[in-house]
Amino acid sequence: MIGIAAAAGLMDQLRGFFPTFGPLLSFGLPAPLMGGGLAIAVAVGLVAGVAPAIGAVRASAAGGLRSVA
C-alpha cells in the first residue's frame, strides 16, 4: 500500500518537473488500477505462502527442531 501511494504521489510530482516528456506524463494512476494492483499483490503473496504454511502445520515441533541441529 505504501508503494501504491508513493507511485501516485510520484506521478503528480513528475508532471511538474519534466514538462519535456509531454504526453508521456499525462497518464494518471486511477483508483481502480491501484486497487487491481493491490489485489494482484495480495493474491501472489497468498499463493506463495500456501505451500510453506501447509508444510509448517503438518510438521511436528520436535521434527523441526531436530532438522536444525
C-alpha positions, 0 to 999 in steps of 0.5 A: 500500500505504501508503494501504491501511494508513493507511485501516485504521489510520484506521478503528480510530482513528475508532471511538474518537473519534466514538462519535456516528456509531454504526453508521456506524463499525462497518464494518471494512476486511477483508483481502480488500477491501484486497487487491481494492483493491490489485489494482484499483490495480495493474491501472489503473496497468498499463493506463495505462502500456501505451500510453506504454511501447509508444510509448517502445520503438518510438521511436528515441533520436535521434527523441526527442531531436530532438522536444525541441529 
